[in-house]
Amino acid sequence: MVLDPIGALEKVGRDSSYEQEGKVQFVMDAVYAMAHALHRMHRDLCYGYPGLCPRMASIDGKELLGYIRAVNFNGE
């Protein structure tokens, strides 16, 4: 028997009373944008090197910002 005192295993469906707070989607979009930007930067700068390569370790904020601004996706 699995105990679930906080409802972590509850499924959210059409009949659920769950309502997402208005700003949660903005946070989710920001996290996805950062993840995609870092992934693309790693692909471009590290050429298959596993982990943090020397070239990526020495980038500045402007270069990272360029990758973040290049991210394009539909948040849902």
PDB file with SEQRES, HELIX, SHEET and CRYST1 records, atoms N, CA, C and O in Angstrom:
SEQRES   1 A   76  MET VAL LEU ASP PRO ILE GLY ALA LEU GLU LYS VAL GLY          
SEQRES   2 A   76  ARG ASP SER SER TYR GLU GLN GLU GLY LYS VAL GLN PHE          
SEQRES   3 A   76  VAL MET ASP ALA VAL TYR ALA MET ALA HIS ALA LEU HIS          
SEQRES   4 A   76  ARG MET HIS ARG ASP LEU CYS TYR GLY TYR PRO GLY LEU          
SEQRES   5 A   76  CYS PRO ARG MET ALA SER ILE ASP GLY LYS GLU LEU LEU          
SEQRES   6 A   76  GLY TYR ILE ARG ALA VAL ASN PHE ASN GLY GLU                  
HELIX    1 AA1 VAL A   24  CYS A   46  1                                  23    
HELIX    2 AA2 PRO A   54  ALA A   57  1                                   4    
HELIX    3 AA3 GLY A   61  ALA A   70  1                                  10    
CRYST1    1.000    1.000    1.000  90.00  90.00  90.00 P 1           1          
ATOM      1  N   MET A   1       0.832  -1.184   0.000  1.00  0.00           N  
ATOM      2  CA  MET A   1       0.000   0.000   0.000  1.00  0.00           C  
ATOM      3  C   MET A   1       0.879   1.251   0.000  1.00  0.00           C  
ATOM      4  O   MET A   1       1.797   1.357   0.812  1.00  0.00           O  
ATOM      5  N   VAL A   2       0.612   2.188  -0.889  1.00  0.00           N  
ATOM      6  CA  VAL A   2       1.382   3.426  -0.989  1.00  0.00           C  
ATOM      7  C   VAL A   2       0.614   4.541  -0.287  1.00  0.00           C  
ATOM      8  O   VAL A   2      -0.539   4.822  -0.614  1.00  0.00           O  
ATOM      9  N   LEU A   3       1.266   5.163   0.674  1.00  0.00           N  
ATOM     10  CA  LEU A   3       0.657   6.306   1.356  1.00  0.00           C  
ATOM     11  C   LEU A   3       0.994   7.573   0.587  1.00  0.00           C  
ATOM     12  O   LEU A   3       2.128   7.741   0.138  1.00  0.00           O  
ATOM     13  N   ASP A   4       0.051   8.442   0.434  1.00  0.00           N  
ATOM     14  CA  ASP A   4       0.236   9.677  -0.326  1.00  0.00           C  
ATOM     15  C   ASP A   4      -0.413  10.837   0.441  1.00  0.00           C  
ATOM     16  O   ASP A   4      -1.472  11.326   0.049  1.00  0.00           O  
ATOM     17  N   PRO A   5       0.227  11.273   1.534  1.00  0.00           N  
ATOM     18  CA  PRO A   5      -0.405  12.279   2.383  1.00  0.00           C  
ATOM     19  C   PRO A   5      -0.571  13.655   1.746  1.00  0.00           C  
ATOM     20  O   PRO A   5      -1.427  14.427   2.178  1.00  0.00           O  
ATOM     21  N   ILE A   6       0.221  13.978   0.737  1.00  0.00           N  
ATOM     22  CA  ILE A   6       0.114  15.319   0.143  1.00  0.00           C  
ATOM     23  C   ILE A   6      -0.485  15.313  -1.255  1.00  0.00           C  
ATOM     24  O   ILE A   6      -0.548  16.359  -1.900  1.00  0.00           O  
ATOM     25  N   GLY A   7      -0.914  14.190  -1.720  1.00  0.00           N  
ATOM     26  CA  GLY A   7      -1.558  14.132  -3.028  1.00  0.00           C  
ATOM     27  C   GLY A   7      -0.595  14.127  -4.198  1.00  0.00           C  
ATOM     28  O   GLY A   7      -0.981  14.482  -5.311  1.00  0.00           O  
ATOM     29  N   ALA A   8       0.656  13.730  -3.972  1.00  0.00           N  
ATOM     30  CA  ALA A   8       1.660  13.759  -5.036  1.00  0.00           C  
ATOM     31  C   ALA A   8       1.349  12.778  -6.159  1.00  0.00           C  
ATOM     32  O   ALA A   8       1.792  12.975  -7.290  1.00  0.00           O  
ATOM     33  N   LEU A   9       0.595  11.727  -5.860  1.00  0.00           N  
ATOM     34  CA  LEU A   9       0.285  10.722  -6.877  1.00  0.00           C  
ATOM     35  C   LEU A   9      -1.038  10.985  -7.579  1.00  0.00           C  
ATOM     36  O   LEU A   9      -1.437  10.228  -8.463  1.00  0.00           O  
ATOM     37  N   GLU A  10      -1.709  12.045  -7.192  1.00  0.00           N  
ATOM     38  CA  GLU A  10      -3.003  12.372  -7.786  1.00  0.00           C  
ATOM     39  C   GLU A  10      -2.822  12.788  -9.244  1.00  0.00           C  
ATOM     40  O   GLU A  10      -1.910  13.550  -9.566  1.00  0.00           O  
ATOM     41  N   LYS A  11      -3.671  12.297 -10.106  1.00  0.00           N  
ATOM     42  CA  LYS A  11      -3.628  12.644 -11.525  1.00  0.00           C  
ATOM     43  C   LYS A  11      -4.479  13.882 -11.779  1.00  0.00           C  
ATOM     44  O   LYS A  11      -5.563  14.033 -11.215  1.00  0.00           O  
ATOM     45  N   VAL A  12      -3.975  14.758 -12.628  1.00  0.00           N  
ATOM     46  CA  VAL A  12      -4.721  15.961 -12.991  1.00  0.00           C  
ATOM     47  C   VAL A  12      -5.368  15.708 -14.340  1.00  0.00           C  
ATOM     48  O   VAL A  12      -4.678  15.477 -15.333  1.00  0.00           O  
ATOM     49  N   GLY A  13      -6.677  15.750 -14.378  1.00  0.00           N  
ATOM     50  CA  GLY A  13      -7.405  15.502 -15.612  1.00  0.00           C  
ATOM     51  C   GLY A  13      -8.501  16.522 -15.806  1.00  0.00           C  
ATOM     52  O   GLY A  13      -8.569  17.526 -15.096  1.00  0.00           O  
ATOM     53  N   ARG A  14      -9.346  16.261 -16.762  1.00  0.00           N  
ATOM     54  CA  ARG A  14     -10.438  17.190 -17.076  1.00  0.00           C  
ATOM     55  C   ARG A  14     -11.399  17.388 -15.914  1.00  0.00           C  
ATOM     56  O   ARG A  14     -11.941  18.478 -15.727  1.00  0.00           O  
ATOM     57  N   ASP A  15     -11.606  16.344 -15.142  1.00  0.00           N  
ATOM     58  CA  ASP A  15     -12.551  16.419 -14.029  1.00  0.00           C  
ATOM     59  C   ASP A  15     -11.898  16.896 -12.734  1.00  0.00           C  
ATOM     60  O   ASP A  15     -12.561  16.974 -11.699  1.00  0.00           O  
ATOM     61  N   SER A  16     -10.621  17.213 -12.782  1.00  0.00           N  
ATOM     62  CA  SER A  16      -9.900  17.638 -11.590  1.00  0.00           C  
ATOM     63  C   SER A  16     -10.259  19.073 -11.217  1.00  0.00           C  
ATOM     64  O   SER A  16     -10.628  19.878 -12.072  1.00  0.00           O  
ATOM     65  N   SER A  17     -10.146  19.371  -9.945  1.00  0.00           N  
ATOM     66  CA  SER A  17     -10.400  20.741  -9.487  1.00  0.00           C  
ATOM     67  C   SER A  17      -9.115  21.566  -9.462  1.00  0.00           C  
ATOM     68  O   SER A  17      -9.121  22.712  -9.014  1.00  0.00           O  
ATOM     69  N   TYR A  18      -8.003  20.981  -9.946  1.00  0.00           N  
ATOM     70  CA  TYR A  18      -6.716  21.681  -9.951  1.00  0.00           C  
ATOM     71  C   TYR A  18      -6.777  22.904 -10.848  1.00  0.00           C  
ATOM     72  O   TYR A  18      -7.300  22.854 -11.962  1.00  0.00           O  
ATOM     73  N   GLU A  19      -6.234  24.004 -10.342  1.00  0.00           N  
ATOM     74  CA  GLU A  19      -6.122  25.228 -11.126  1.00  0.00           C  
ATOM     75  C   GLU A  19      -4.703  25.740 -10.992  1.00  0.00           C  
ATOM     76  O   GLU A  19      -4.244  26.010  -9.882  1.00  0.00           O  
ATOM     77  N   GLN A  20      -4.005  25.877 -12.099  1.00  0.00           N  
ATOM     78  CA  GLN A  20      -2.625  26.340 -12.070  1.00  0.00           C  
ATOM     79  C   GLN A  20      -2.588  27.836 -11.817  1.00  0.00           C  
ATOM     80  O   GLN A  20      -3.358  28.599 -12.402  1.00  0.00           O  
ATOM     81  N   GLU A  21      -1.682  28.247 -10.935  1.00  0.00           N  
ATOM     82  CA  GLU A  21      -1.514  29.668 -10.663  1.00  0.00           C  
ATOM     83  C   GLU A  21      -1.042  30.359 -11.936  1.00  0.00           C  
ATOM     84  O   GLU A  21      -0.290  29.774 -12.716  1.00  0.00           O  
ATOM     85  N   GLY A  22      -1.472  31.583 -12.151  1.00  0.00           N  
ATOM     86  CA  GLY A  22      -1.239  32.301 -13.395  1.00  0.00           C  
ATOM     87  C   GLY A  22       0.200  32.437 -13.845  1.00  0.00           C  
ATOM     88  O   GLY A  22       0.464  32.407 -15.047  1.00  0.00           O  
ATOM     89  N   LYS A  23       1.130  32.583 -12.936  1.00  0.00           N  
ATOM     90  CA  LYS A  23       2.516  32.860 -13.321  1.00  0.00           C  
ATOM     91  C   LYS A  23       3.383  31.611 -13.458  1.00  0.00           C  
ATOM     92  O   LYS A  23       4.546  31.709 -13.849  1.00  0.00           O  
ATOM     93  N   VAL A  24       2.840  30.451 -13.145  1.00  0.00           N  
ATOM     94  CA  VAL A  24       3.614  29.212 -13.223  1.00  0.00           C  
ATOM     95  C   VAL A  24       4.100  28.967 -14.646  1.00  0.00           C  
ATOM     96  O   VAL A  24       5.235  28.529 -14.835  1.00  0.00           O  
ATOM     97  N   GLN A  25       3.279  29.236 -15.643  1.00  0.00           N  
ATOM     98  CA  GLN A  25       3.668  28.992 -17.032  1.00  0.00           C  
ATOM     99  C   GLN A  25       4.876  29.839 -17.436  1.00  0.00           C  
ATOM    100  O   GLN A  25       5.710  29.388 -18.221  1.00  0.00           O  
ATOM    101  N   PHE A  26       4.978  31.064 -16.908  1.00  0.00           N  
ATOM    102  CA  PHE A  26       6.131  31.909 -17.218  1.00  0.00           C  
ATOM    103  C   PHE A  26       7.415  31.295 -16.665  1.00  0.00           C  
ATOM    104  O   PHE A  26       8.458  31.333 -17.318  1.00  0.00           O  
ATOM    105  N   VAL A  27       7.336  30.741 -15.480  1.00  0.00           N  
ATOM    106  CA  VAL A  27       8.499  30.089 -14.874  1.00  0.00           C  
ATOM    107  C   VAL A  27       8.881  28.853 -15.681  1.00  0.00           C  
ATOM    108  O   VAL A  27      10.060  28.626 -15.951  1.00  0.00           O  
ATOM    109  N   MET A  28       7.901  28.066 -16.061  1.00  0.00           N  
ATOM    110  CA  MET A  28       8.176  26.875 -16.874  1.00  0.00           C  
ATOM    111  C   MET A  28       8.820  27.257 -18.203  1.00  0.00           C  
ATOM    112  O   MET A  28       9.781  26.617 -18.628  1.00  0.00           O  
ATOM    113  N   ASP A  29       8.306  28.286 -18.859  1.00  0.00           N  
ATOM    114  CA  ASP A  29       8.878  28.736 -20.128  1.00  0.00           C  
ATOM    115  C   ASP A  29      10.319  29.209 -19.942  1.00  0.00           C  
ATOM    116  O   ASP A  29      11.174  28.935 -20.785  1.00  0.00           O  
ATOM    117  N   ALA A  30      10.592  29.914 -18.850  1.00  0.00           N  
ATOM    118  CA  ALA A  30      11.949  30.399 -18.588  1.00  0.00           C  
ATOM    119  C   ALA A  30      12.919  29.245 -18.376  1.00  0.00           C  
ATOM    120  O   ALA A  30      14.045  29.276 -18.874  1.00  0.00           O  
ATOM    121  N   VAL A  31      12.490  28.234 -17.643  1.00  0.00           N  
ATOM    122  CA  VAL A  31      13.346  27.065 -17.403  1.00  0.00           C  
ATOM    123  C   VAL A  31      13.619  26.331 -18.713  1.00  0.00           C  
ATOM    124  O   VAL A  31      14.758  25.953 -18.986  1.00  0.00           O  
ATOM    125  N   TYR A  32      12.580  26.127 -19.524  1.00  0.00           N  
ATOM    126  CA  TYR A  32      12.770  25.473 -20.824  1.00  0.00           C  
ATOM    127  C   TYR A  32      13.684  26.296 -21.730  1.00  0.00           C  
ATOM    128  O   TYR A  32      14.538  25.733 -22.415  1.00  0.00           O  
ATOM    129  N   ALA A  33      13.518  27.611 -21.745  1.00  0.00           N  
ATOM    130  CA  ALA A  33      14.359  28.469 -22.588  1.00  0.00           C  
ATOM    131  C   ALA A  33      15.824  28.355 -22.176  1.00  0.00           C  
ATOM    132  O   ALA A  33      16.703  28.244 -23.031  1.00  0.00           O  
ATOM    133  N   MET A  34      16.086  28.382 -20.882  1.00  0.00           N  
ATOM    134  CA  MET A  34      17.463  28.275 -20.398  1.00  0.00           C  
ATOM    135  C   MET A  34      18.043  26.907 -20.734  1.00  0.00           C  
ATOM    136  O   MET A  34      19.195  26.812 -21.158  1.00  0.00           O  
ATOM    137  N   ALA A  35      17.262  25.853 -20.550  1.00  0.00           N  
ATOM    138  CA  ALA A  35      17.743  24.503 -20.855  1.00  0.00           C  
ATOM    139  C   ALA A  35      18.064  24.351 -22.337  1.00  0.00           C  
ATOM    140  O   ALA A  35      19.101  23.791 -22.694  1.00  0.00           O  
ATOM    141  N   HIS A  36      17.184  24.844 -23.198  1.00  0.00           N  
ATOM    142  CA  HIS A  36      17.432  24.758 -24.644  1.00  0.00           C  
ATOM    143  C   HIS A  36      18.647  25.592 -25.034  1.00  0.00           C  
ATOM    144  O   HIS A  36      19.450  25.161 -25.861  1.00  0.00           O  
ATOM    145  N   ALA A  37      18.790  26.772 -24.456  1.00  0.00           N  
ATOM    146  CA  ALA A  37      19.932  27.630 -24.769  1.00  0.00           C  
ATOM    147  C   ALA A  37      21.244  26.961 -24.364  1.00  0.00           C  
ATOM    148  O   ALA A  37      22.198  26.942 -25.142  1.00  0.00           O  
ATOM    149  N   LEU A  38      21.293  26.418 -23.165  1.00  0.00           N  
ATOM    150  CA  LEU A  38      22.511  25.744 -22.708  1.00  0.00           C  
ATOM    151  C   LEU A  38      22.813  24.502 -23.541  1.00  0.00           C  
ATOM    152  O   LEU A  38      23.976  24.210 -23.822  1.00  0.00           O  
ATOM    153  N   HIS A  39      21.780  23.777 -23.933  1.00  0.00           N  
ATOM    154  CA  HIS A  39      21.981  22.590 -24.774  1.00  0.00           C  
ATOM    155  C   HIS A  39      22.576  22.984 -26.131  1.00  0.00           C  
ATOM    156  O   HIS A  39      23.531  22.363 -26.599  1.00  0.00           O  
ATOM    157  N   ARG A  40      22.014  24.001 -26.748  1.00  0.00           N  
ATOM    158  CA  ARG A  40      22.525  24.441 -28.061  1.00  0.00           C  
ATOM    159  C   ARG A  40      23.927  25.018 -27.947  1.00  0.00           C  
ATOM    160  O   ARG A  40      24.771  24.792 -28.815  1.00  0.00           O  
ATOM    161  N   MET A  41      24.173  25.762 -26.879  1.00  0.00           N  
ATOM    162  CA  MET A  41      25.513  26.311 -26.677  1.00  0.00           C  
ATOM    163  C   MET A  41      26.516  25.176 -26.517  1.00  0.00           C  
ATOM    164  O   MET A  41      27.598  25.215 -27.103  1.00  0.00           O  
ATOM    165  N   HIS A  42      26.168  24.176 -25.735  1.00  0.00           N  
ATOM    166  CA  HIS A  42      27.066  23.036 -25.537  1.00  0.00           C  
ATOM    167  C   HIS A  42      27.323  22.316 -26.855  1.00  0.00           C  
ATOM    168  O   HIS A  42      28.457  21.941 -27.154  1.00  0.00           O  
ATOM    169  N   ARG A  43      26.270  22.127 -27.639  1.00  0.00           N  
ATOM    170  CA  ARG A  43      26.413  21.466 -28.943  1.00  0.00           C  
ATOM    171  C   ARG A  43      27.348  22.270 -29.854  1.00  0.00           C  
ATOM    172  O   ARG A  43      28.209  21.695 -30.520  1.00  0.00           O  
ATOM    173  N   ASP A  44      27.181  23.595 -29.884  1.00  0.00           N  
ATOM    174  CA  ASP A  44      27.980  24.438 -30.773  1.00  0.00           C  
ATOM    175  C   ASP A  44      29.431  24.590 -30.321  1.00  0.00           C  
ATOM    176  O   ASP A  44      30.340  24.614 -31.151  1.00  0.00           O  
ATOM    177  N   LEU A  45      29.649  24.692 -29.029  1.00  0.00           N  
ATOM    178  CA  LEU A  45      30.986  25.000 -28.530  1.00  0.00           C  
ATOM    179  C   LEU A  45      31.801  23.779 -28.122  1.00  0.00           C  
ATOM    180  O   LEU A  45      33.031  23.826 -28.141  1.00  0.00           O  
ATOM    181  N   CYS A  46      31.145  22.699 -27.757  1.00  0.00           N  
ATOM    182  CA  CYS A  46      31.867  21.557 -27.184  1.00  0.00           C  
ATOM    183  C   CYS A  46      32.012  20.369 -28.132  1.00  0.00           C  
ATOM    184  O   CYS A  46      32.769  19.445 -27.838  1.00  0.00           O  
ATOM    185  N   TYR A  47      31.311  20.372 -29.250  1.00  0.00           N  
ATOM    186  CA  TYR A  47      31.473  19.348 -30.294  1.00  0.00           C  
ATOM    187  C   TYR A  47      31.475  17.925 -29.753  1.00  0.00           C  
ATOM    188  O   TYR A  47      32.383  17.156 -30.068  1.00  0.00           O  
ATOM    189  N   GLY A  48      30.490  17.556 -28.953  1.00  0.00           N  
ATOM    190  CA  GLY A  48      30.384  16.199 -28.440  1.00  0.00           C  
ATOM    191  C   GLY A  48      31.186  15.925 -27.183  1.00  0.00           C  
ATOM    192  O   GLY A  48      31.145  14.810 -26.663  1.00  0.00           O  
ATOM    193  N   TYR A  49      31.906  16.898 -26.688  1.00  0.00           N  
ATOM    194  CA  TYR A  49      32.656  16.756 -25.441  1.00  0.00           C  
ATOM    195  C   TYR A  49      31.660  16.550 -24.302  1.00  0.00           C  
ATOM    196  O   TYR A  49      30.734  17.348 -24.160  1.00  0.00           O  
ATOM    197  N   PRO A  50      31.817  15.516 -23.493  1.00  0.00           N  
ATOM    198  CA  PRO A  50      30.865  15.307 -22.394  1.00  0.00           C  
ATOM    199  C   PRO A  50      31.123  16.285 -21.248  1.00  0.00           C  
ATOM    200  O   PRO A  50      32.272  16.518 -20.875  1.00  0.00           O  
ATOM    201  N   GLY A  51      30.084  16.841 -20.707  1.00  0.00           N  
ATOM    202  CA  GLY A  51      30.241  17.773 -19.589  1.00  0.00           C  
ATOM    203  C   GLY A  51      30.630  19.162 -20.064  1.00  0.00           C  
ATOM    204  O   GLY A  51      30.463  19.511 -21.232  1.00  0.00           O  
ATOM    205  N   LEU A  52      31.147  19.934 -19.142  1.00  0.00           N  
ATOM    206  CA  LEU A  52      31.511  21.319 -19.424  1.00  0.00           C  
ATOM    207  C   LEU A  52      32.882  21.375 -20.080  1.00  0.00           C  
ATOM    208  O   LEU A  52      33.885  21.025 -19.458  1.00  0.00           O  
ATOM    209  N   CYS A  53      32.931  21.811 -21.329  1.00  0.00           N  
ATOM    210  CA  CYS A  53      34.204  21.902 -22.034  1.00  0.00           C  
ATOM    211  C   CYS A  53      34.875  23.241 -21.710  1.00  0.00           C  
ATOM    212  O   CYS A  53      34.203  24.173 -21.268  1.00  0.00           O  
ATOM    213  N   PRO A  54      36.184  23.346 -21.924  1.00  0.00           N  
ATOM    214  CA  PRO A  54      36.896  24.587 -21.610  1.00  0.00           C  
ATOM    215  C   PRO A  54      36.330  25.811 -22.339  1.00  0.00           C  
ATOM    216  O   PRO A  54      36.274  26.900 -21.767  1.00  0.00           O  
ATOM    217  N   ARG A  55      35.916  25.639 -23.582  1.00  0.00           N  
ATOM    218  CA  ARG A  55      35.401  26.791 -24.333  1.00  0.00           C  
ATOM    219  C   ARG A  55      34.105  27.320 -23.721  1.00  0.00           C  
ATOM    220  O   ARG A  55      33.908  28.532 -23.640  1.00  0.00           O  
ATOM    221  N   MET A  56      33.234  26.430 -23.295  1.00  0.00           N  
ATOM    222  CA  MET A  56      31.970  26.851 -22.702  1.00  0.00           C  
ATOM    223  C   MET A  56      32.179  27.420 -21.296  1.00  0.00           C  
ATOM    224  O   MET A  56      31.428  28.294 -20.864  1.00  0.00           O  
ATOM    225  N   ALA A  57      33.175  26.936 -20.597  1.00  0.00           N  
ATOM    226  CA  ALA A  57      33.447  27.410 -19.235  1.00  0.00           C  
ATOM    227  C   ALA A  57      33.885  28.867 -19.216  1.00  0.00           C  
ATOM    228  O   ALA A  57      33.744  29.546 -18.200  1.00  0.00           O  
ATOM    229  N   SER A  58      34.411  29.345 -20.324  1.00  0.00           N  
ATOM    230  CA  SER A  58      34.943  30.712 -20.342  1.00  0.00           C  
ATOM    231  C   SER A  58      34.058  31.711 -21.088  1.00  0.00           C  
ATOM    232  O   SER A  58      34.517  32.811 -21.394  1.00  0.00           O  
ATOM    233  N   ILE A  59      32.818  31.368 -21.387  1.00  0.00           N  
ATOM    234  CA  ILE A  59      31.950  32.293 -22.115  1.00  0.00           C  
ATOM    235  C   ILE A  59      31.497  33.425 -21.202  1.00  0.00           C  
ATOM    236  O   ILE A  59      31.524  33.307 -19.977  1.00  0.00           O  
ATOM    237  N   ASP A  60      31.084  34.516 -21.820  1.00  0.00           N  
ATOM    238  CA  ASP A  60      30.565  35.631 -21.024  1.00  0.00           C  
ATOM    239  C   ASP A  60      29.040  35.672 -21.127  1.00  0.00           C  
ATOM    240  O   ASP A  60      28.442  34.935 -21.911  1.00  0.00           O  
ATOM    241  N   GLY A  61      28.432  36.525 -20.345  1.00  0.00           N  
ATOM    242  CA  GLY A  61      26.978  36.617 -20.304  1.00  0.00           C  
ATOM    243  C   GLY A  61      26.361  37.036 -21.618  1.00  0.00           C  
ATOM    244  O   GLY A  61      25.244  36.624 -21.933  1.00  0.00           O  
ATOM    245  N   LYS A  62      27.062  37.848 -22.394  1.00  0.00           N  
ATOM    246  CA  LYS A  62      26.518  38.308 -23.675  1.00  0.00           C  
ATOM    247  C   LYS A  62      26.342  37.146 -24.643  1.00  0.00           C  
ATOM    248  O   LYS A  62      25.352  37.082 -25.372  1.00  0.00           O  
ATOM    249  N   GLU A  63      27.292  36.242 -24.646  1.00  0.00           N  
ATOM    250  CA  GLU A  63      27.194  35.085 -25.542  1.00  0.00           C  
ATOM    251  C   GLU A  63      26.033  34.176 -25.116  1.00  0.00           C  
ATOM    252  O   GLU A  63      25.280  33.692 -25.961  1.00  0.00           O  
ATOM    253  N   LEU A  64      25.894  33.947 -23.822  1.00  0.00           N  
ATOM    254  CA  LEU A  64      24.780  33.146 -23.322  1.00  0.00           C  
ATOM    255  C   LEU A  64      23.451  33.824 -23.635  1.00  0.00           C  
ATOM    256  O   LEU A  64      22.492  33.157 -24.023  1.00  0.00           O  
ATOM    257  N   LEU A  65      23.387  35.131 -23.472  1.00  0.00           N  
ATOM    258  CA  LEU A  65      22.161  35.870 -23.773  1.00  0.00           C  
ATOM    259  C   LEU A  65      21.762  35.691 -25.236  1.00  0.00           C  
ATOM    260  O   LEU A  65      20.577  35.575 -25.546  1.00  0.00           O  
ATOM    261  N   GLY A  66      22.735  35.668 -26.127  1.00  0.00           N  
ATOM    262  CA  GLY A  66      22.446  35.432 -27.541  1.00  0.00           C  
ATOM    263  C   GLY A  66      21.774  34.086 -27.768  1.00  0.00           C  
ATOM    264  O   GLY A  66      20.836  33.977 -28.557  1.00  0.00           O  
ATOM    265  N   TYR A  67      22.257  33.067 -27.075  1.00  0.00           N  
ATOM    266  CA  TYR A  67      21.639  31.744 -27.192  1.00  0.00           C  
ATOM    267  C   TYR A  67      20.235  31.736 -26.604  1.00  0.00           C  
ATOM    268  O   TYR A  67      19.331  31.114 -27.162  1.00  0.00           O  
ATOM    269  N   ILE A  68      20.047  32.421 -25.483  1.00  0.00           N  
ATOM    270  CA  ILE A  68      18.719  32.473 -24.864  1.00  0.00           C  
ATOM    271  C   ILE A  68      17.736  33.173 -25.791  1.00  0.00           C  
ATOM    272  O   ILE A  68      16.605  32.716 -25.959  1.00  0.00           O  
ATOM    273  N   ARG A  69      18.158  34.268 -26.387  1.00  0.00           N  
ATOM    274  CA  ARG A  69      17.270  35.014 -27.288  1.00  0.00           C  
ATOM    275  C   ARG A  69      16.950  34.248 -28.565  1.00  0.00           C  
ATOM    276  O   ARG A  69      15.938  34.521 -29.211  1.00  0.00           O  
ATOM    277  N   ALA A  70      17.787  33.305 -28.933  1.00  0.00           N  
ATOM    278  CA  ALA A  70      17.562  32.523 -30.154  1.00  0.00           C  
ATOM    279  C   ALA A  70      16.585  31.368 -29.931  1.00  0.00           C  
ATOM    280  O   ALA A  70      16.147  30.733 -30.890  1.00  0.00           O  
ATOM    281  N   VAL A  71      16.244  31.096 -28.677  1.00  0.00           N  
ATOM    282  CA  VAL A  71      15.308  30.004 -28.385  1.00  0.00           C  
ATOM    283  C   VAL A  71      13.916  30.403 -28.835  1.00  0.00           C  
ATOM    284  O   VAL A  71      13.458  31.519 -28.593  1.00  0.00           O  
ATOM    285  N   ASN A  72      13.252  29.463 -29.498  1.00  0.00           N  
ATOM    286  CA  ASN A  72      11.898  29.701 -29.978  1.00  0.00           C  
ATOM    287  C   ASN A  72      11.104  28.420 -29.782  1.00  0.00           C  
ATOM    288  O   ASN A  72      11.458  27.378 -30.334  1.00  0.00           O  
ATOM    289  N   PHE A  73      10.042  28.489 -29.005  1.00  0.00           N  
ATOM    290  CA  PHE A  73       9.190  27.330 -28.791  1.00  0.00           C  
ATOM    291  C   PHE A  73       7.804  27.801 -28.390  1.00  0.00           C  
ATOM    292  O   PHE A  73       7.611  28.960 -28.022  1.00  0.00           O  
ATOM    293  N   ASN A  74       6.853  26.902 -28.464  1.00  0.00           N  
ATOM    294  CA  ASN A  74       5.484  27.199 -28.042  1.00  0.00           C  
ATOM    295  C   ASN A  74       5.257  26.586 -26.675  1.00  0.00           C  
ATOM    296  O   ASN A  74       5.175  25.364 -26.547  1.00  0.00           O  
ATOM    297  N   GLY A  75       5.155  27.412 -25.661  1.00  0.00           N  
ATOM    298  CA  GLY A  75       4.869  26.911 -24.316  1.00  0.00           C  
ATOM    299  C   GLY A  75       3.401  26.551 -24.215  1.00  0.00           C  
ATOM    300  O   GLY A  75       2.536  27.303 -24.664  1.00  0.00           O  
ATOM    301  N   GLU A  76       3.123  25.406 -23.628  1.00  0.00           N  
ATOM    302  CA  GLU A  76       1.722  24.985 -23.468  1.00  0.00           C  
ATOM    303  C   GLU A  76       1.493  24.517 -22.067  1.00  0.00           C  
ATOM    304  O   GLU A  76       0.380  24.119 -21.723  1.00  0.00           O  
TER     305      GLU A  76                                                      
END                                                                             
